């Protein structure tokens, strides 16, 4: 059960290994690459279009000037003509040299005339050593280019927003699946079929799946209760006639003094013990009453259990070693005493003479951990998974007297206290670890 608990904690830390996270990362990479590519190509093609069209317009105007003759200096529609001296002087006062730059062989500048219009121009060398600057008004084209740049940036931002939303969706999905998995693991660990998965709403698939699983759990719980009810009814109905039969045998024994009666009484007591254990397990599992819960000193409780079984251990020359720390839990002392007594009884029963039993009590954070290990025959891995089932007895223990209900009672008590119990190999022997 501790292994299940650790796996649940690990699943919370392993979000990066979830399929939703991997898909979100891949989606982010793809969308991010697409957004960057889109922005780059929008900027590249828009700039290329502006440069190409401006070059074509200016080259056409220069050819036209060569054909018709030099124009007058100044504005003519969308064109601007400026004559420069040999030393490149002669720029108009309203022409900003700070905003002047050369791009792709084209001179780009702005006019400081209040309109702040943008121009792109080329120079034409003249015979007298002067140069003619032929410029074309690109204010509208520049505005369109700026718009395309902003469109590219907006596209990137939009794609990043989509990526962020997809990340939030993946987090929602992973949290939902982790919540379902955690509850399912708790149900498996405790065997509490009355628990249900949380259904937050009805519009998403995870909630629909949780609702279906809740229906499945309800059906399984109903079937399990039916099976238990049948066995409990049998135990309850047979206990009374069996008790009467035992009393009659005991009365006959007093009259006839026959040893065979002793064997019959012993068998009747064994059957009564089985039925009583079965009914007690049922009461613990179904009633789940915690009215007798209180502060329990686990160290003192284990010391009482050890003292109770010390004579039996001495008869088999079995040494009981114990290392007990101080620990207080909230629980039913009588039930916990019976649970740990059953575990110690099993350890002594299946440990050969001259063996040893180790009992440890430690605190680990908010948990109290009790381990009881022996040097006995142990159980196989396949038996370890079934050892807490009712009436189940491992192959190695079939020759030893028992009802197969001792560890079932232990598990019912530990589940009532919302604890975990698990079997571990001890090499040789068996180790039972209980966490409260």
C-alpha positions as CSV (number, residue, x, y, z in Angstrom):
1,X,0.0,0.0,0.0
2,X,2.9,2.3,0.7
3,X,4.1,1.5,-2.9
4,X,0.7,2.7,-4.2
5,X,0.9,5.9,-2.0
6,X,4.4,6.6,-3.4
7,X,3.2,6.1,-7.0
8,X,0.4,8.6,-6.4
9,X,2.9,11.2,-5.2
10,X,5.2,10.4,-8.1
11,X,2.4,10.8,-10.5
12,X,1.9,14.4,-9.3
13,X,5.5,15.1,-9.8
14,X,5.6,13.5,-13.2
15,X,3.3,15.9,-15.1
16,X,6.1,16.4,-17.7
17,X,5.7,12.7,-18.6
18,X,2.0,12.9,-19.2
19,X,0.7,12.6,-22.8
20,X,-1.2,15.9,-22.4
21,X,2.0,17.8,-21.5
22,X,4.0,16.1,-24.3
23,X,1.2,17.0,-26.8
24,X,1.1,20.6,-25.4
25,X,4.9,20.9,-25.9
26,X,4.8,19.5,-29.4
27,X,1.8,21.8,-30.2
28,X,3.8,24.8,-28.8
29,X,6.8,24.0,-30.9
30,X,4.8,23.5,-34.0
31,X,2.7,26.7,-33.5
32,X,5.7,28.7,-32.3
33,X,7.6,27.7,-35.4
34,X,4.6,28.4,-37.6
35,X,4.1,31.8,-36.0
36,X,7.8,32.8,-36.4
37,X,7.8,31.6,-40.0
38,X,4.6,33.5,-40.7
39,X,6.0,36.7,-39.2
40,X,9.3,36.3,-41.0
41,X,7.6,35.6,-44.4
42,X,5.1,38.4,-44.0
43,X,7.9,40.9,-43.2
44,X,10.2,39.4,-46.0
45,X,7.6,39.5,-48.7
46,X,6.1,42.8,-47.7
47,X,9.5,44.4,-47.7
48,X,10.4,42.8,-50.9
49,X,7.2,44.0,-52.5
50,X,7.8,47.6,-51.4
51,X,11.4,47.6,-52.6
52,X,10.6,46.0,-55.9
53,X,7.7,48.3,-56.7
54,X,9.6,51.4,-55.6
55,X,12.6,50.4,-57.7
56,X,10.3,49.8,-60.7
57,X,8.6,53.2,-60.3
58,X,11.9,55.1,-59.8
59,X,13.7,53.3,-62.7
60,X,10.7,54.1,-65.0
61,X,10.8,57.8,-64.0
62,X,14.6,58.0,-64.6
63,X,14.1,56.5,-68.0
64,X,11.3,59.0,-68.7
65,X,13.5,61.9,-67.6
66,X,16.4,60.8,-69.8
67,X,13.9,60.7,-72.7
68,X,12.0,64.0,-72.2
69,X,14.7,66.1,-70.5
70,X,15.3,67.4,-67.0
71,X,12.4,68.5,-64.9
72,X,12.1,71.7,-62.7
73,X,13.2,71.4,-59.1
74,X,10.3,70.8,-56.6
75,X,7.2,68.7,-56.3
76,X,5.3,67.3,-59.2
77,X,2.4,65.2,-58.0
78,X,3.9,62.2,-56.2
79,X,7.4,63.0,-57.3
80,X,10.0,65.3,-55.8
81,X,13.0,66.6,-57.8
82,X,16.1,68.0,-56.0
83,X,19.4,69.1,-57.8
84,X,22.5,68.4,-55.7
85,X,25.8,70.2,-56.1
86,X,29.1,68.3,-56.8
87,X,29.8,68.1,-53.1
88,X,26.3,66.6,-52.4
89,X,25.1,69.9,-50.9
90,X,21.9,71.7,-51.9
91,X,19.5,69.7,-49.8
92,X,16.3,71.7,-48.9
93,X,16.0,73.0,-45.4
94,X,12.9,71.0,-44.7
95,X,14.6,67.8,-45.6
96,X,15.6,65.8,-42.5
97,X,19.2,64.4,-42.7
98,X,18.6,62.5,-39.5
99,X,15.8,60.4,-41.1
100,X,17.8,59.8,-44.2
101,X,19.0,56.2,-44.8
102,X,20.1,54.0,-47.7
103,X,18.2,50.8,-48.1
104,X,18.5,48.3,-51.0
105,X,20.2,51.0,-53.1
106,X,17.3,53.5,-52.5
107,X,17.6,56.7,-50.5
108,X,14.8,56.9,-48.0
109,X,14.0,60.2,-46.2
110,X,11.3,62.3,-44.7
111,X,10.4,65.9,-45.2
112,X,10.1,68.2,-42.2
113,X,7.2,70.2,-43.7
114,X,4.5,69.4,-41.2
115,X,3.2,66.5,-43.2
116,X,6.2,64.3,-42.4
117,X,5.9,62.5,-45.7
118,X,8.2,59.7,-46.6
119,X,10.1,59.5,-49.9
120,X,12.3,57.0,-51.6
121,X,14.7,58.2,-54.3
122,X,17.6,57.6,-56.6
123,X,20.1,60.0,-58.0
124,X,20.9,60.6,-61.7
125,X,24.4,62.0,-62.5
126,X,24.4,65.0,-64.8
127,X,26.9,66.3,-67.4
128,X,27.9,69.3,-65.3
129,X,28.9,67.1,-62.3
130,X,25.7,67.8,-60.4
131,X,23.2,65.0,-59.5
132,X,19.4,65.0,-59.8
133,X,17.6,63.3,-56.9
134,X,14.4,61.8,-58.1
135,X,12.1,60.8,-55.2
136,X,8.7,59.2,-55.0
137,X,6.2,59.6,-52.2
138,X,6.0,56.3,-50.4
139,X,4.0,57.5,-47.3
140,X,1.0,55.3,-48.1
141,X,3.2,52.4,-49.1
142,X,5.2,52.8,-45.8
143,X,2.0,52.8,-43.9
144,X,0.9,49.6,-45.6
145,X,4.2,48.0,-44.9
146,X,4.0,49.0,-41.2
147,X,0.5,47.6,-41.1
148,X,1.8,44.3,-42.5
149,X,4.5,44.3,-39.8
150,X,2.0,44.8,-37.1
151,X,-0.2,42.1,-38.7
152,X,2.8,39.7,-38.5
153,X,3.3,40.6,-34.8
154,X,-0.4,40.2,-34.1
155,X,-0.3,36.8,-35.8
156,X,2.5,35.7,-33.6
157,X,0.7,37.0,-30.5
158,X,-2.5,35.2,-31.5
159,X,-0.6,31.9,-32.0
160,X,1.1,32.3,-28.6
161,X,-2.3,32.9,-27.1
162,X,-3.6,29.7,-28.6
163,X,-0.5,27.9,-27.3
164,X,-1.1,29.3,-23.8
165,X,-4.8,28.3,-23.9
166,X,-3.8,24.8,-25.1
167,X,-1.4,24.6,-22.1
168,X,-4.2,25.5,-19.7
169,X,-6.4,22.9,-21.3
170,X,-3.6,20.2,-20.9
171,X,-3.2,21.2,-17.2
172,X,-7.0,20.9,-16.7
173,X,-7.0,17.4,-18.4
174,X,-3.9,16.2,-16.4
175,X,-5.3,17.4,-13.1
176,X,-8.6,15.7,-13.9
177,X,-7.0,12.4,-14.8
178,X,-4.7,12.6,-11.8
179,X,-7.6,13.2,-9.5
180,X,-9.5,10.2,-10.9
181,X,-6.3,8.0,-10.7
182,X,-5.6,9.1,-7.1
183,X,-9.2,8.3,-5.9
184,X,-9.1,5.0,-7.8
185,X,-5.8,4.1,-6.1
186,X,-7.2,5.0,-2.7
187,X,-10.2,2.8,-3.4
188,X,-7.8,-0.1,-4.4
189,X,-5.6,0.5,-1.3
190,X,-8.4,0.7,1.2
191,X,-10.9,-1.5,-0.4
192,X,-13.6,1.1,0.4
193,X,-16.0,0.7,-2.5
194,X,-18.4,3.3,-0.9
195,X,-16.0,6.0,-2.1
196,X,-16.9,7.9,-5.3
197,X,-15.0,9.9,-7.9
198,X,-15.6,13.6,-7.8
199,X,-17.9,14.8,-10.6
200,X,-17.3,18.6,-10.9
201,X,-19.6,19.2,-13.9
202,X,-21.3,17.4,-16.7
203,X,-20.0,19.1,-19.8
204,X,-16.5,17.6,-20.1
205,X,-15.5,14.0,-20.9
206,X,-13.6,13.5,-17.7
207,X,-16.7,14.2,-15.6
208,X,-18.7,11.8,-17.8
209,X,-16.0,9.2,-17.3
210,X,-16.1,9.8,-13.6
211,X,-19.9,9.4,-13.5
212,X,-19.6,6.1,-15.5
213,X,-16.9,4.8,-13.1
214,X,-19.1,5.8,-10.1
215,X,-21.9,3.7,-11.6
216,X,-19.5,0.8,-12.0
217,X,-18.3,1.2,-8.4
218,X,-21.9,1.3,-7.1
219,X,-22.6,-2.0,-9.0
220,X,-19.5,-3.7,-7.7
221,X,-20.3,-2.5,-4.2
222,X,-23.8,-3.9,-4.5
223,X,-22.5,-7.3,-5.8
224,X,-19.8,-7.5,-3.0
225,X,-22.4,-6.7,-0.4
226,X,-24.6,-9.4,-1.7
227,X,-21.8,-12.0,-1.5
228,X,-20.9,-10.9,2.0
229,X,-24.5,-10.8,3.1
230,X,-24.9,-14.4,2.0
231,X,-21.9,-15.6,3.9
232,X,-22.8,-13.5,6.9
233,X,-26.4,-14.9,6.9
234,X,-25.0,-18.4,6.8
235,X,-22.6,-17.7,9.7
236,X,-25.4,-16.0,11.7
237,X,-28.0,-18.7,11.1
238,X,-25.6,-21.6,11.8
239,X,-24.1,-20.1,15.0
240,X,-27.2,-20.6,17.1
241,X,-27.8,-24.3,16.3
242,X,-24.0,-24.9,16.5
243,X,-23.9,-23.4,20.0
244,X,-26.9,-25.6,21.0
245,X,-25.1,-28.7,19.6
246,X,-21.9,-27.8,21.5
247,X,-23.8,-27.5,24.7
248,X,-25.6,-30.8,24.2
249,X,-22.2,-32.5,23.5
250,X,-20.8,-30.9,26.6
251,X,-23.7,-32.3,28.6
252,X,-23.2,-35.8,27.1
253,X,-19.5,-35.6,28.0
254,X,-20.3,-35.0,31.7
255,X,-22.5,-38.1,31.7
256,X,-20.3,-40.5,29.7
257,X,-16.7,-39.2,30.2
258,X,-15.7,-40.1,26.6
259,X,-12.5,-38.4,25.1
260,X,-14.3,-38.3,21.7
261,X,-16.6,-35.7,23.1
262,X,-13.6,-33.5,23.8
263,X,-12.7,-33.7,20.1
264,X,-16.2,-32.8,19.1
265,X,-16.3,-29.8,21.4
266,X,-13.0,-28.6,20.1
267,X,-14.3,-28.8,16.5
268,X,-17.5,-27.0,17.5
269,X,-15.4,-24.3,19.2
270,X,-13.3,-23.9,16.1
271,X,-16.4,-23.5,13.9
272,X,-17.9,-21.0,16.4
273,X,-14.6,-19.1,16.3
274,X,-14.8,-18.9,12.5
275,X,-18.4,-17.7,12.5
276,X,-17.7,-15.1,15.2
277,X,-14.6,-13.8,13.3
278,X,-16.7,-13.7,10.1
279,X,-19.4,-11.7,11.7
280,X,-16.9,-9.4,13.5
281,X,-15.3,-8.6,10.1
282,X,-18.7,-7.8,8.6
283,X,-19.5,-5.4,11.5
284,X,-16.2,-3.6,11.1
285,X,-16.6,-3.3,7.3
286,X,-20.2,-2.4,7.1
287,X,-20.8,-0.3,10.2
288,X,-17.5,1.6,10.1
289,X,-18.3,3.1,13.5
290,X,-15.7,5.3,15.0
291,X,-17.5,6.2,18.2
292,X,-14.9,4.5,20.4
293,X,-12.0,6.3,18.7
294,X,-9.6,8.2,20.9
295,X,-5.9,8.8,21.5
296,X,-4.0,5.4,21.5
297,X,-0.5,5.0,22.7
298,X,0.8,2.5,20.1
299,X,4.0,1.8,22.0
300,X,2.1,0.8,25.2
301,X,-0.4,-1.2,23.1
302,X,2.4,-3.2,21.4
303,X,4.1,-3.8,24.7
304,X,0.8,-5.3,26.0
305,X,0.5,-7.5,22.8
306,X,4.1,-8.7,23.3
307,X,3.5,-9.5,27.0
308,X,0.4,-11.4,26.1
309,X,2.1,-13.7,23.6
310,X,5.5,-14.0,25.4
311,X,4.5,-17.3,27.1
312,X,3.6,-18.8,23.7
313,X,6.8,-17.6,22.1
314,X,8.8,-19.1,25.0
315,X,7.2,-22.5,24.5
316,X,8.6,-22.6,21.0
317,X,11.9,-21.0,22.0
318,X,11.1,-18.0,19.7
319,X,12.9,-14.8,20.6
320,X,10.8,-11.6,20.2
321,X,13.0,-8.5,19.6
322,X,11.3,-5.1,19.6
323,X,12.3,-1.5,19.0
324,X,9.5,0.8,19.8
325,X,9.4,4.6,19.5
326,X,6.8,6.8,21.1
327,X,3.7,7.2,18.9
328,X,0.1,8.3,19.4
329,X,-2.7,7.6,16.9
330,X,-6.4,8.3,16.8
331,X,-8.2,5.0,16.8
332,X,-10.0,2.2,18.7
333,X,-7.6,0.6,21.1
334,X,-9.4,-2.7,21.4
335,X,-9.6,-3.2,17.6
336,X,-5.9,-2.3,17.1
337,X,-5.0,-4.6,19.9
338,X,-6.8,-7.5,18.2
339,X,-5.2,-6.6,14.8
340,X,-1.6,-6.6,16.1
341,X,-2.3,-9.6,18.2
342,X,-3.5,-11.5,15.1
343,X,-0.3,-10.5,13.3
344,X,2.0,-11.5,16.1
345,X,0.0,-14.8,16.6
346,X,0.6,-15.6,12.9
347,X,4.2,-14.8,13.2
348,X,4.7,-17.1,16.1
349,X,2.5,-19.8,14.6
350,X,4.4,-20.0,11.3
351,X,7.9,-19.5,12.8
352,X,9.8,-22.8,13.6
353,X,11.2,-23.4,17.0
354,X,14.4,-21.4,17.7
355,X,13.3,-18.7,15.3
356,X,12.8,-15.0,16.0
357,X,10.2,-12.3,15.5
358,X,11.1,-8.6,15.1
359,X,8.7,-5.8,15.9
360,X,9.5,-2.2,15.1
361,X,7.5,1.0,15.7
362,X,8.7,4.3,14.1
363,X,7.3,7.7,13.3
364,X,7.6,9.0,9.7
365,X,6.2,12.5,9.4
366,X,2.5,12.3,10.2
367,X,2.5,8.5,9.8
368,X,3.0,5.7,12.4
369,X,4.6,2.6,10.9
370,X,4.5,-0.8,12.6
371,X,6.4,-3.7,11.1
372,X,6.2,-7.3,12.3
373,X,8.7,-9.7,10.7
374,X,9.5,-13.4,11.4
375,X,11.9,-16.1,10.2
376,X,9.1,-18.5,9.3
377,X,8.0,-20.2,6.1
378,X,6.9,-16.9,4.4
379,X,4.6,-16.8,1.4
380,X,5.0,-16.8,-2.3
381,X,4.5,-13.6,-4.4
382,X,1.2,-14.9,-5.8
383,X,0.0,-15.7,-2.2
384,X,1.0,-12.3,-1.0
385,X,-1.6,-10.6,-3.2
386,X,-4.4,-12.8,-1.8
387,X,-3.4,-13.3,1.8
388,X,-5.9,-10.7,3.1
389,X,-8.9,-12.4,1.4
390,X,-11.4,-14.2,3.5
391,X,-10.7,-17.9,4.0
392,X,-7.6,-17.8,1.9
393,X,-4.7,-19.9,3.1
394,X,-1.3,-20.1,1.5
395,X,-0.2,-23.6,0.4
396,X,2.6,-23.6,3.0
397,X,0.1,-23.0,5.8
398,X,-2.6,-25.5,5.0
399,X,-1.2,-28.1,7.4
400,X,-1.4,-25.5,10.3
401,X,-4.6,-24.9,12.1
402,X,-6.5,-21.7,11.3
403,X,-9.6,-20.2,9.8
404,X,-8.1,-18.1,7.1
405,X,-9.8,-15.0,8.6
406,X,-7.1,-13.6,10.9
407,X,-5.5,-11.3,8.3
408,X,-8.9,-10.5,6.8
409,X,-9.9,-9.1,10.2
410,X,-6.5,-7.3,10.4
411,X,-7.1,-5.6,7.1
412,X,-10.7,-4.6,8.0
413,X,-9.4,-2.9,11.2
414,X,-6.6,-1.1,9.4
415,X,-9.0,0.0,6.7
416,X,-11.4,1.3,9.4
417,X,-8.5,3.4,10.7
418,X,-7.8,4.6,7.1
419,X,-4.4,3.0,7.1
420,X,-2.4,0.8,4.8
421,X,-1.1,-2.7,5.2
422,X,1.3,-4.6,2.9
423,X,3.2,-7.8,2.8
424,X,7.0,-7.8,2.2
425,X,9.5,-10.7,1.8
426,X,11.8,-11.1,4.7
427,X,14.3,-13.7,3.5
428,X,13.5,-16.0,5.3
429,X,10.0,-15.4,6.6
430,X,7.4,-12.7,6.2
431,X,7.2,-9.0,7.0
432,X,3.9,-7.2,7.5
433,X,4.1,-3.4,7.4
434,X,1.2,-1.3,8.7
435,X,0.9,2.4,8.3
436,X,-1.5,4.5,10.3
